[in-house]
Amino acid sequence: MRNARAFGRGAHTTKEGAMTERLRVQVDPDKCQGHARCKALAPELFELDEYGNAHEAGDGMVPPGLEDKAWLARSNCPEIAIDVIEE
């Protein structure tokens, strides 16, 4: 039986070199109100500024294995300020 997850959200390049999508998180600074749920749920993917507002860690690319955390952070943002982009 195939792992459906490999073909859906959060797929990445496999060891064998198969091309699959990567994820990137993006925070809309105009919407973020500093609840910091994203940082609490996915500290590897988000940073907080001096006011407590979130922004992407690094370039926003989601490392393999952290895809579920990206989607969890997005779904728990009360301001709907986080986008998860499939590239």
C-alpha positions as CSV (number, residue, x, y, z in Angstrom):
1,M,0.0,0.0,0.0
2,R,1.3,3.4,-0.9
3,N,1.8,6.1,1.6
4,A,-0.7,8.8,0.5
5,R,1.2,11.4,2.5
6,A,4.1,11.3,0.1
7,F,1.8,12.6,-2.7
8,G,0.0,15.2,-0.6
9,R,0.8,17.9,1.8
10,G,4.4,18.2,2.9
11,A,6.0,15.8,0.5
12,H,9.7,16.4,-0.2
13,T,12.6,15.1,-2.2
14,T,13.2,11.4,-1.4
15,K,16.5,9.6,-1.0
16,E,16.0,8.1,-4.4
17,G,15.7,11.6,-6.0
18,A,12.0,11.7,-6.8
19,M,10.8,15.2,-7.1
20,T,8.0,16.3,-4.8
21,E,6.8,19.6,-3.5
22,R,8.4,21.5,-0.6
23,L,6.6,23.8,1.8
24,R,7.4,27.4,2.8
25,V,5.7,29.3,5.6
26,Q,4.9,33.0,5.3
27,V,3.6,35.4,7.9
28,D,1.6,38.4,6.9
29,P,2.9,41.2,9.2
30,D,-0.2,43.2,8.7
31,K,-2.4,40.5,10.2
32,C,-0.1,39.1,13.0
33,Q,-1.1,40.4,16.4
34,G,1.5,38.6,18.4
35,H,-0.4,35.7,19.9
36,A,2.7,33.6,19.3
37,R,0.8,30.3,18.9
38,C,2.9,29.5,15.9
39,K,6.2,29.9,17.9
40,A,4.8,27.7,20.6
41,L,3.7,25.0,18.2
42,A,6.6,25.2,15.7
43,P,9.5,27.0,17.2
44,E,11.8,25.7,14.5
45,L,9.8,27.6,11.8
46,F,9.0,31.0,13.5
47,E,10.8,33.8,15.2
48,L,9.3,36.7,17.2
49,D,10.4,40.3,16.9
50,E,10.9,42.7,19.8
51,Y,7.1,43.3,20.0
52,G,6.2,39.6,20.0
53,N,5.0,39.5,16.4
54,A,6.0,36.4,14.3
55,H,8.0,36.1,11.2
56,E,9.5,33.2,9.3
57,A,12.7,31.6,10.5
58,G,15.3,32.0,7.8
59,D,13.8,31.9,4.3
60,G,10.6,30.2,5.5
61,M,11.4,26.8,3.9
62,V,10.0,24.0,6.0
63,P,12.6,21.2,6.6
64,P,11.6,17.7,5.8
65,G,9.8,16.2,8.8
66,L,8.4,19.5,10.0
67,E,5.5,19.7,7.5
68,D,2.9,18.8,10.1
69,K,4.1,21.6,12.4
70,A,3.7,24.1,9.5
71,W,0.1,23.1,8.9
72,L,-0.6,23.0,12.7
73,A,0.7,26.5,13.1
74,R,-1.4,27.8,10.2
75,S,-4.6,26.2,11.5
76,N,-4.0,27.6,15.0
77,C,-3.4,31.2,14.1
78,P,-6.3,33.2,15.3
79,E,-5.6,36.0,12.9
80,I,-5.2,33.8,9.8
81,A,-1.8,35.4,9.3
82,I,0.2,32.3,8.2
83,D,0.3,30.9,4.7
84,V,1.8,27.5,3.9
85,I,2.9,27.6,0.3
86,E,3.6,24.4,-1.6
87,E,6.5,24.9,-4.0
